[in-house]
Amino acid sequence: MAIPQLTEEQVRTMSVAEKDRWWLASVFRGNMPQLTLRAAVTGFFLGGILSATNLYIGAKTGWTLGVGLTSVILAFATFKVLSAVGLARDFTILENNAMQSIATSAGYMTGPLISGLAAYMMVQNQLLPWWQMLLFNVVLAILGVLVAFPMKRRFINDEQQPFPEGRACGVVLDTLYTSEPSVGLFQAKVLAFAALFSAFVKFITAESFQVFLQIKALGREKAVWVSEYFDHWGYWLVGKFQGKGVEDVAHLRIGGVKVDELGIRPGMELAMVGAGGLMGVKSAVNMMAGMLLMWGVLVPIFINTGDITPKTAAKLGPEGAVLAEAVYNQRDILVKWPLWPGVAIVVVASLVAFFAKPKVILSAFRGLFEKKAAGDDVLKEIEFPLWISFVGIPIVGVVCVWMAHAWFDVPVLLGALAIPLTIALTLIAINATALTSITPTGSLSKITQLTFGVLHPKHPGTNLMTATMTTDVASNAANLLMDIKPGYMLGAKPRQQAVGHCIGIFAGALASTPLFFLMFLAGHPQNPFTKVNPAVAEKTVQETMVSGDFSFVGAVQWKGISDLINKGWGGLPVSAQVAMAVGVLFAVVFEVVRIATKSKSPVSPVAFGLGILLPPDSTMAMFFGSVFFWAMGRVYASRKASMGRTLWVDTREPICAGLIAGWSLTGIADALVKGFLL
């Protein structure tokens, strides 16, 4: 069924009061069940699970993924099956919409955990109390809700801004509930199969699972498991022919450095394949190019010049004979050299893109000062009461400033200054999200970090926590309006969606905060959830977090900027400083070219920089996923009735979501087994 919508002419000429009356008469679904108890409970638990998968992906890539479509399909299928066996009624379309508001809100609550809060703990080299992290995150998210609603009337009711991701969710909901049930059930089956397949692959490659099952449970002396990396399979086969172990076989090298120590290891990490499937092929190619240039060319060169030192130095005999080779580690290499040009490219390109569109920035503020047309508020009873925002913003803002001062030593005056700056930047972020679905929290965080770094340069907590305030408030405000968009399209009550979003805030915080400690800080002496591990006690917080499967690329970037503000350039190798300067020039030139050509330029500096910062194996997996689904799209573009198009094109998002969810949840379980059962 076609969703009622205004024409461009009507959007341009009708007053907001006229648009509200049109919506009330043509779209509003009255008292159709929306935020029911079962919708709230489903959203709460589904949101908690999906926030866990976002935490896993975020720790690996620095990104948070939208979970709205995944939650919509899962809830639709679940209640369709329960209805078929007589255990429950189908979800109404508005119940499903309310549920996705809760789940989506929960999914985005992982943002500060993988960026500002994690960076703060790395800088301070001590853990924050879990309850402080949870409360700070929740209060900032609530401030984001309060900031967003005064802007809802302008961006959604009046200007009818697209909010593309929210619109897509509304279209999917309409399709599920107006088409044959088989359409939604097929998507749900595909998602479930992809998740089970991904979970199985992760299970057979998960060391902790296999050690527990084979040694602890079955009593075997030794555990065996399938390696996640294809190069290991090759070394194993060669070793079989040569009668050697994997470590004794000659490894592939670049410039004398083992490729596995550089991290250039193709593997079968299906979560990253799924993440790649959700991104554009141009971004994936640029990430691959950045990775190959940095890790395949520059890093080996600067290892040989001595600018990049080994994690463990070579052991030499009395006559200079090499008794043991120097050992390098990809994550150790990253912070010694590649981090700095990579951060320079990402930050500068993001800022150029942000400030290159002054009309977007100015238009964000235009609506605040325009005189509203007179007329009765016909939506008064179903809209979110604006007096709550006008009263709540100062109160919650004061609480945020107090928390930042009491817990992170941010001066009260600077904390108070951060609130109006955060609100202004949030307005800009919403405007960008309304047009593109991309919330530029990365750029905004850098603006705040640099601003407060100048005002208080010798205190890392000030620039890190004020930037955390900016990104958390901006992402929650933009995310709320993104959620409101499908509700507006389908005739939902915005007041109930706001309540649902707040439920999701608590669901995400309660699920992700303890899990953060269990997964990434297990064994640390200050971790209240796990026993002390003597091996972990000797490590720094950064070494504990950035190990194994997780790179925390977002937090490492934040820490890198904070370190530069605090310590200056002196500690970096001269070659790294030169590389930063070249990176800045590269970012400015090619970002300007990209903007001037309206994104037709093949070079994307931000994606290129991310390819430098992400682990090479993750970049390769995302590249494969992106290229695969792009190729399927090309092959089946004109075959509209084919099974290939239905599977690889029309059901691409459920497949990718399933790959991410299955791998992530199994990976989380493997980390918990390691922390508690081994």
C-alpha positions in Angstrom: 0.0 0.0 0.0 1.3 3.4 -0.9 2.2 5.5 2.2 0.4 8.9 2.1 2.8 11.8 1.6 2.7 15.4 0.6 4.0 16.6 -2.8 7.1 18.9 -3.0 4.8 21.7 -3.9 2.6 21.1 -0.8 5.6 20.9 1.5 6.8 24.2 0.1 3.5 26.1 0.3 1.4 24.7 3.1 1.8 26.1 6.6 2.8 23.7 9.4 -0.7 23.9 10.9 -2.1 22.8 7.5 0.4 20.0 7.3 -0.6 18.9 10.8 -4.3 18.8 9.9 -3.5 16.8 6.8 -1.5 14.3 8.8 -4.2 13.9 11.4 -6.8 13.3 8.7 -4.8 11.2 6.2 -2.1 9.3 8.1 -2.8 9.1 11.9 -4.0 5.7 13.0 -5.8 6.8 16.1 -5.7 4.4 19.0 -4.2 1.4 17.2 -2.0 -0.4 19.8 1.5 1.0 19.8 3.6 1.1 22.9 2.0 -2.0 24.5 3.6 -4.1 27.3 4.7 -6.8 24.9 6.2 -4.2 22.5 8.1 -2.7 25.3 9.4 -6.1 26.7 10.3 -7.3 23.2 12.1 -4.1 22.4 13.9 -4.1 25.7 15.3 -7.6 25.4 15.9 -7.5 21.6 17.5 -4.1 22.1 19.8 -5.5 24.8 20.9 -8.4 22.5 21.5 -6.1 19.5 23.4 -3.6 21.6 25.7 -6.5 22.5 26.4 -7.2 18.8 27.0 -3.4 18.3 29.5 -3.4 21.2 31.3 -6.3 19.5 31.4 -4.7 16.1 32.2 -1.3 17.6 35.2 -2.6 19.5 36.6 -4.1 16.2 35.8 -1.2 13.8 34.9 1.9 15.9 31.4 2.0 14.2 27.9 1.5 15.5 25.4 -0.1 13.1 21.7 0.7 12.8 19.7 -2.3 14.1 16.2 -1.0 13.2 15.6 -3.2 10.2 17.0 -6.3 11.9 14.7 -5.8 14.9 11.6 -5.1 12.7 12.1 -8.4 10.7 12.8 -10.5 13.8 9.8 -9.2 15.7 7.5 -9.6 12.7 8.6 -13.2 12.2 8.5 -14.1 15.9 4.9 -12.9 16.4 3.8 -14.3 13.1 5.0 -17.7 14.2 3.5 -17.3 17.7 0.2 -16.3 16.1 0.3 -19.3 13.9 0.5 -21.7 16.9 -2.1 -19.8 18.9 0.3 -18.4 21.6 0.0 -14.7 20.7 -1.6 -12.2 18.4 0.4 -10.6 15.5 2.2 -7.4 16.3 0.3 -4.4 14.8 2.4 -2.3 12.5 2.7 0.4 15.2 3.7 -2.1 17.9 6.5 -3.2 15.6 7.4 0.5 15.0 7.5 1.2 18.8 9.6 -1.9 19.4 12.2 -0.8 16.8 12.4 2.6 18.4 13.4 0.8 21.7 15.8 -1.6 20.0 17.5 1.1 17.9 17.9 3.3 20.9 19.5 0.5 22.8 21.8 -0.3 20.0 23.3 3.2 19.9 24.1 3.2 23.6 27.4 1.5 22.9 28.9 4.6 21.3 30.6 6.2 24.3 31.9 2.8 25.5 33.9 2.3 22.4 35.1 5.9 22.1 35.3 8.6 24.7 35.0 6.6 27.9 37.4 3.9 26.7 39.9 6.5 25.6 39.7 8.2 29.0 40.5 4.9 30.8 43.4 4.4 28.4 44.8 7.8 29.1 44.4 7.6 32.8 45.4 3.9 32.9 42.7 3.1 35.4 39.1 1.8 35.1 36.1 3.9 35.7 33.5 2.5 38.1 30.9 0.7 36.0 28.0 2.7 37.6 29.5 6.0 36.7 29.9 4.9 33.1 26.3 3.7 33.0 24.8 6.8 34.6 26.8 9.3 32.6 25.8 7.5 29.4 22.1 7.4 30.4 22.0 11.1 31.4 23.7 12.2 28.2 21.3 10.1 26.1 18.2 11.6 28.0 19.6 15.1 27.3 19.8 14.1 23.6 16.1 13.2 23.7 15.2 16.5 25.4 17.2 18.5 22.8 15.7 16.6 19.9 12.0 17.1 20.4 11.8 20.9 20.0 13.4 20.3 16.6 11.0 17.5 15.6 8.2 19.8 14.6 10.5 21.7 12.2 12.4 18.8 10.6 9.6 16.2 10.3 6.2 18.0 10.5 7.1 21.2 8.6 10.0 20.5 6.2 9.2 16.8 5.8 13.0 16.0 5.7 13.8 12.5 4.3 15.8 10.9 7.1 16.7 8.2 4.5 17.4 5.3 7.0 14.2 6.1 8.9 12.2 6.3 5.7 13.6 2.9 4.6 12.4 1.4 7.9 8.9 2.9 7.4 8.8 1.4 3.8 9.9 -2.0 5.1 7.3 -2.0 7.8 4.6 -1.0 5.3 5.7 -3.8 3.0 5.7 -6.4 5.7 2.2 -5.6 6.9 0.6 -4.9 3.5 2.2 -7.7 1.4 1.9 -11.4 1.7 3.3 -12.7 5.0 5.6 -14.9 3.0 7.7 -11.8 2.1 8.6 -11.0 5.7 9.0 -14.7 6.7 11.4 -15.3 3.8 13.6 -12.4 5.0 13.4 -13.7 8.6 14.4 -17.2 7.5 17.4 -15.9 5.5 18.5 -13.8 8.4 18.2 -16.8 10.8 20.1 -19.1 8.4 22.9 -16.5 7.9 23.1 -16.1 11.7 23.3 -19.8 12.3 25.9 -20.3 9.6 28.0 -17.4 11.0 27.7 -18.7 14.5 28.8 -22.2 13.5 31.9 -20.9 11.8 32.8 -18.8 14.8 32.1 -21.7 17.1 34.6 -24.0 15.3 37.2 -21.3 15.3 36.7 -20.1 18.9 39.7 -21.2 21.0 38.0 -20.7 24.4 34.9 -22.7 23.4 37.0 -25.6 22.1 39.4 -25.7 25.0 36.5 -25.7 27.5 34.5 -28.4 25.6 37.4 -30.7 24.7 39.6 -30.4 27.8 37.3 -29.4 30.6 34.1 -31.1 29.5 35.3 -34.2 27.5 38.6 -34.7 29.4 40.9 -34.7 26.4 44.5 -33.8 26.9 44.7 -31.4 24.0 42.2 -29.2 22.2 42.1 -28.6 18.4 40.2 -26.0 16.5 40.0 -24.6 13.0 42.1 -21.5 12.4 40.2 -18.4 11.4 43.0 -17.4 9.0 43.6 -18.9 5.6 47.4 -18.4 5.8 47.5 -20.7 8.8 46.0 -23.4 6.7 48.7 -23.0 4.1 51.5 -23.2 6.7 49.9 -26.2 8.2 49.8 -28.0 4.8 53.4 -27.1 4.1 54.4 -28.3 7.5 52.7 -31.7 6.9 54.8 -32.2 3.8 58.0 -31.0 5.5 57.4 -32.7 8.8 57.4 -29.4 10.7 55.1 -27.5 12.9 53.3 -24.4 11.8 55.8 -22.1 13.6 58.8 -23.8 12.0 57.6 -23.3 8.4 59.0 -20.4 6.5 56.4 -17.6 6.6 55.6 -15.1 3.9 57.4 -11.8 4.4 57.3 -8.3 3.1 60.6 -6.4 3.5 61.8 -9.1 5.9 58.7 -8.8 8.2 56.3 -11.7 8.5 52.9 -10.8 7.0 51.0 -12.3 9.9 52.9 -9.9 12.3 51.7 -7.1 10.0 48.1 -8.4 10.3 47.8 -9.0 6.5 46.0 -12.2 7.0 42.9 -13.1 4.9 40.4 -14.9 7.1 36.8 -15.9 7.4 35.5 -13.3 9.9 31.9 -13.3 8.7 30.8 -10.3 10.9 33.2 -8.1 9.0 32.0 -9.6 5.7 28.5 -8.6 6.7 29.6 -5.1 7.7 31.3 -4.8 4.3 28.1 -5.9 2.6 26.3 -2.9 4.2 28.8 -0.4 2.9 29.4 1.0 -0.6 32.0 -0.6 -2.8 33.9 2.7 -3.3 34.5 3.0 0.4 35.7 -0.6 0.6 38.1 -0.1 -2.3 39.5 3.0 -0.7 39.9 1.2 2.6 41.7 -1.6 0.9 44.0 0.8 -0.9 44.9 2.6 2.4 45.6 -0.7 4.1 47.9 -2.0 1.3 49.8 1.2 1.1 50.4 1.5 4.8 50.8 -2.1 5.9 52.2 -3.6 2.7 54.6 -0.8 1.8 55.3 2.0 4.4 55.3 -0.1 7.6 58.0 -2.6 6.3 60.1 0.3 5.1 60.0 2.1 8.4 60.6 -1.1 10.3 63.8 -1.5 8.3 64.8 2.1 9.0 64.3 1.6 12.7 61.5 4.2 13.1 59.2 1.4 14.1 60.7 -0.7 16.9 59.8 -4.4 17.6 57.6 -5.4 20.5 60.3 -7.9 21.5 63.9 -7.2 20.4 66.0 -9.8 18.6 68.3 -12.0 20.7 71.8 -12.1 19.5 74.6 -14.6 20.3 78.1 -13.6 21.3 79.3 -13.4 17.7 76.2 -11.6 16.4 74.3 -14.7 15.4 70.5 -14.3 15.7 69.2 -16.6 18.4 65.7 -15.3 18.2 64.1 -13.0 15.7 62.6 -9.6 16.6 58.8 -10.0 17.2 56.4 -7.4 15.8 52.7 -7.0 16.6 50.2 -5.2 14.4 48.5 -3.3 17.3 51.9 -2.4 18.8 53.0 -1.1 15.3 49.8 0.9 14.9 50.4 3.2 17.9 54.1 3.7 17.0 53.7 5.0 13.5 50.6 4.4 11.2 48.1 5.8 13.8 49.3 9.4 13.3 49.0 9.8 9.5 45.8 7.7 9.6 44.2 10.0 12.3 45.4 13.1 10.4 43.6 12.0 7.2 40.4 11.0 8.9 40.1 14.1 11.1 41.1 16.6 8.4 38.9 15.1 5.7 35.9 14.9 8.1 36.3 18.6 9.1 36.8 19.7 5.5 33.6 17.9 4.5 31.7 19.4 7.5 32.7 23.0 6.9 32.5 22.8 3.2 28.7 23.0 3.4 28.0 26.3 5.2 24.4 26.2 4.0 23.8 23.0 5.9 25.2 24.6 9.1 23.3 27.8 8.7 20.0 26.1 7.8 20.2 24.1 11.0 19.7 27.4 12.9 17.3 29.0 10.5 14.2 27.3 11.8 14.9 28.4 15.4 14.4 32.1 14.5 11.6 31.9 11.9 8.2 33.2 13.1 5.7 30.4 13.2 2.3 30.8 11.6 -0.6 31.2 13.9 -3.1 28.4 14.3 -4.4 25.9 16.7 -2.1 23.0 17.7 -4.2 20.1 16.5 -1.5 17.6 17.6 -1.3 18.9 21.2 -2.6 15.7 22.7 -0.3 13.3 21.0 2.9 15.3 20.5 5.7 15.3 23.1 5.0 18.3 25.5 7.7 20.9 24.7 7.6 22.3 28.2 9.3 19.1 29.3 12.3 19.9 27.1 12.5 23.5 28.2 12.4 22.6 31.8 14.4 19.4 31.4 17.4 20.7 29.4 18.7 23.1 32.1 18.1 20.5 34.9 19.7 17.6 33.0 22.5 19.9 31.7 23.4 20.8 35.3 23.5 17.1 36.2 25.8 16.5 33.3 28.2 19.3 34.3 28.2 18.0 37.9 29.0 14.5 36.8 31.8 15.7 34.5 33.3 17.7 37.3 32.9 15.2 40.1 33.9 12.1 38.2 36.3 13.4 35.5 37.7 16.7 37.0 36.3 18.8 34.2 36.2 22.4 35.5 32.7 23.6 36.1 33.0 26.6 33.9 34.2 24.5 30.9 31.6 21.9 31.6 28.9 24.6 31.6 30.3 26.0 28.3 30.2 22.5 26.8 26.3 22.4 27.1 25.4 25.2 24.7 28.2 24.1 22.3 26.9 20.5 22.4 23.3 21.7 21.7 24.5 23.8 18.7 26.5 21.0 17.3 23.6 18.6 17.9 21.4 20.9 15.8 24.0 20.6 13.0 24.2 16.8 13.4 20.4 16.5 13.1 20.4 18.5 9.9 23.0 16.3 8.4 21.2 13.1 9.5 17.9 14.4 8.1 19.5 14.8 4.6 21.9 11.8 4.5 21.2 9.4 7.4 24.9 10.0 8.4 25.4 11.6 11.8 28.8 13.3 11.8 29.6 12.5 15.4 33.3 11.9 14.5 33.7 15.4 13.1 31.8 16.9 15.9 33.8 15.1 18.6 37.1 16.4 17.0 35.7 20.0 17.1 34.9 19.7 20.8 38.2 17.9 21.6 40.3 20.6 19.8 38.2 23.4 21.3 38.5 22.3 24.9 42.1 21.1 24.3 43.0 24.7 23.6 41.1 26.0 26.6 42.5 23.4 29.0 45.5 21.7 27.2 47.1 19.8 30.1 44.0 18.0 31.3 43.0 15.1 29.0 39.7 14.5 30.8 38.4 17.9 29.8 38.7 17.4 26.0 37.7 13.7 26.2 34.6 14.1 28.3 33.3 17.3 26.7 33.7 15.5 23.3 31.8 12.5 24.8 29.0 14.8 25.8 28.8 16.1 22.2 28.8 12.8 20.5 26.3 11.1 22.9 23.8 13.9 22.9 24.1 14.4 19.1 23.8 10.7 18.3 20.8 10.2 20.5 19.0 13.3 19.3 19.6 12.4 15.6 18.7 8.8 16.3 15.4 9.7 18.0 14.3 11.8 15.0 15.4 9.0 12.7 13.0 6.7 14.7 10.2 9.3 14.7 10.3 9.4 10.9 8.8 6.0 10.2 6.3 6.6 13.0 5.2 9.9 11.3 4.9 8.0 7.9 2.8 5.3 9.5 0.6 7.4 11.8 2.1 6.7 15.2 1.9 8.8 18.3 5.2 10.6 18.7 4.8 10.9 22.5 4.8 7.1 22.8 7.8 6.8 20.6 9.7 9.2 22.8 8.9 7.0 25.8 10.0 3.9 23.9 13.3 5.6 23.0 13.9 6.2 26.7 13.2 2.6 27.5 15.8 1.6 24.9 18.3 3.9 26.6 18.1 1.9 29.8 18.0 -1.4 27.9 21.2 -0.6 26.0 23.0 0.8 29.0 22.1 -2.2 31.3 23.1 -4.7 28.6 26.3 -3.1 27.3 28.0 -1.7 30.4 28.6 -4.9 32.3 29.4 -6.7 29.1 32.0 -4.1 28.3 33.8 -5.1 31.6 33.3 -8.8 31.0 34.6 -8.9 27.4 37.4 -6.4 27.3 38.7 -6.0 30.9 38.4 -9.5 32.2 41.0 -10.2 34.9 41.9 -6.6 35.5 42.5 -5.8 39.2 39.9 -3.0 39.2 37.2 -5.0 37.4 34.4 -5.8 39.9 32.9 -8.5 37.7 35.9 -10.9 37.2 38.6 -12.5 39.3 42.1 -11.0 39.1 44.4 -12.5 36.4 48.1 -11.9 37.3 49.0 -11.8 33.6 46.4 -9.0 33.0 47.5 -7.1 36.1 50.8 -6.4 34.6 49.3 -4.8 31.5 48.2 -1.2 31.0 44.5 -0.6 30.4 45.1 0.0 26.7 47.1 -3.2 26.4 44.3 -5.1 28.1 41.6 -3.7 25.9 43.4 -3.6 22.6 44.3 -7.3 22.3 43.0 -10.4 20.8 40.2 -9.7 18.4 39.5 -6.1 19.3 41.3 -3.0 18.0 39.2 -0.2 19.6 40.2 1.9 16.7 37.7 4.7 17.7 39.1 5.0 21.3 42.7 4.8 20.0 41.9 7.8 17.7 40.4 9.8 20.6 43.4 9.0 22.8 45.8 9.9 20.0 44.3 13.4 19.6 44.2 13.8 23.4 47.9 12.8 23.6 48.9 15.3 20.9 47.0 18.1 22.6 48.6 17.2 26.0 52.2 16.2 25.0 52.8 17.9 21.6 54.7 16.4 18.7 58.1 15.8 20.2 57.6 12.1 21.0 56.8 11.1 17.4 59.5 9.9 15.0 60.3 12.6 12.4 59.1 10.3 9.6 55.7 10.0 11.4 55.4 13.8 11.6 56.2 14.1 7.9 53.6 11.4 7.1 51.0 13.4 9.1 51.8 16.5 7.1 51.4 14.5 3.8 48.2 13.0 5.2 46.8 16.4 5.9 47.6 17.6 2.4 46.2 14.4 0.9 42.9 14.8 2.9 42.4 18.5 2.0 43.1 18.0 -1.7 41.0 14.9 -2.3 38.2 15.8 0.0 37.8 19.1 -1.9 37.9 17.2 -5.2 35.3 14.8 -3.8 33.0 17.6 -2.8 33.6 19.6 -6.1 32.7 16.5 -8.2 29.7 15.7 -6.0 31.2 12.4 -4.8 32.1 11.3 -8.3 35.8 11.2 -7.5 37.0 7.7 -6.9 39.0 8.7 -3.9 37.4 8.9 -0.4 40.0 10.2 2.1 38.0 9.2 5.2 37.7 5.6 3.9 41.3 5.6 2.9 42.3 6.7 6.4 40.1 4.1 8.0 41.9 1.4 6.0 45.1 2.6 7.7 43.6 2.5 11.2 41.6 -0.7 11.1 43.2 -4.1 11.4 44.2 -5.3 7.9 42.3 -8.6 8.3 39.1 -6.8 9.1 39.6 -4.5 6.1 40.1 -7.5 3.8 37.0 -9.1 5.1 34.9 -6.0 4.6 36.4 -5.5 1.2 35.3 -9.0 0.2 31.8 -8.5 1.6 31.3 -5.2 -0.2 32.7 -6.4 -3.5 30.6 -9.7 -3.4 27.3 -8.0 -2.8 28.2 -5.3 -5.3 28.9 -8.0 -7.9 25.7 -9.8 -7.1 23.8 -6.5 -7.6 25.4 -6.1 -11.0 24.8 -9.6 -12.1 21.1 -9.7 -11.0 20.2 -6.0 -11.6 18.0 -6.8 -14.6 16.8 -10.2 -13.5 13.8 -9.0 -11.5 12.0 -12.3 -11.0 15.1 -14.4 -10.4 15.9 -16.2 -7.1 19.4 -14.7 -7.3 18.0 -11.1 -7.2 15.5 -12.0 -4.4 18.3 -13.5 -2.3 21.4 -11.4 -3.0 19.9 -8.0 -3.8 16.4 -7.7 -2.1 17.5 -9.6 1.0 21.1 -8.2 1.2 20.5 -6.4 4.5 19.0 -9.4 6.4 21.9 -11.6 5.2 24.4 -9.1 6.4 22.6 -8.5 9.7 22.5 -12.3 10.2 26.2 -12.7 9.6 27.0 -9.9 12.0 24.6 -11.1 14.7 25.6 -14.8 14.6 29.4 -14.1 14.7 29.1 -11.4 17.3 26.9 -13.2 19.8 29.1 -16.4 19.5 32.2 -14.2 19.9 30.7 -12.6 23.0 30.0 -16.1 24.4 33.5 -17.2 23.7 34.9 -14.2 25.5 32.7 -15.0 28.5 33.8 -18.6 28.5 37.4 -17.4 28.6 36.7 -15.0 31.5 34.7 -17.3 33.7 35.2 -21.0 32.8 38.9 -21.3 31.9 
